Amino acid sequence: SGEGKPRIGDDEPRVGPGDCVALPTDEDCAHQLSNDGDNPLRYPCLSTMEEPDVLRHPDSEKVGVFAGAASGGDSNERTYNGCHRIEDAVGY
């Protein structure tokens, strides 16, 4: 229910009840979903929930890492969870 605007790379189509959006996993195609309507935006979200999960946040130039359990999985099973600035990378 509700209406929103997904950002998929440079595209920002409108979505509403009954719409289906598939989000690519390519790091060059960042995605997010924003509620720009007057009502709550509710939607089901499906994921492979595979770990380790490594994701790049291009707007903030950060990398997120989840190991032991995927980002939406049981945090008690997670052996590592962190978000790091890309510019802070160090050599091995």
N, C-alpha and C positions, 0 to 999 in steps of 0.2 A: 504494500500500500504506500501511498505517497508518491512524490516525484523527485527525481534527482538528475544529476549530471555526472556521468562517468568521464574521467579523463583517461583516454587510451592513447598514449603517445601524444600527438598533437591534436587529436580529435576529441570533441566534447559533445556527443549526441545527448539528446534528452531521453530519459527513461521513465516509465510509469508502470502501473499495474499490468501484468501480463507480458511484459518485456523480458527477454532473456539476453544476457551479455556474456560472451566468452572472452576471457582475458588471456592474452598471450604471455608466455613465461620469458620472453626475450628481454634481456636487461636494457635494451634500447627502447623498450616500449613500456615506460612506467605507467602504472594504473592506480586510480583512486576513485572513490565514489562519494560525491558531495550531495547533501540534501540542501537544495536551494529553494524548496517549496515551503508552504506554510504549515504542513502537517508532518508528523513523524514519517520517516522513510524506513520501511521494513522489508527485508528481503532474505531469502535463503542463500547461503554461500557454501559451495562445495569445494573441497580441496583434496589433493592426493595424500596430504599429511605425512609425506615421506621425510625422513631425516637422514643426514643432516640437511638443514634448510639454510641456504645462504642467499641473502637478498641485498640488492643495491638500492639505496635511496638517492636518486639523481638530484633531487632538489636541494638536499642538505649535504650531498657528497659523503654519505655514510654507508657502512656495510653492516648488516645484521647477521648474526650467526646463532643457530639453535642446534644443539647436538644432544642425543640421548632421547629426545622427544621433539616432534615437529613444533613449530611456533604456536599452534593451537592445541597441542597435546598436553599431557599431564606434566606440569612443571616439576612435580616431585621426582620424575624419572629423568629430567633433563640434567645432563652432565656439564653443559656449557650453554650460556645465554649471554650474548653481548652485542652492543651496537658501538661501532668505532668509526672515527673520522678517517676517510681514505688517506688524507694528507699525513696522518700519523704513522703510516706503514714504515716498518723497519726491515732491514735485511735479516736473513736467517742466522 
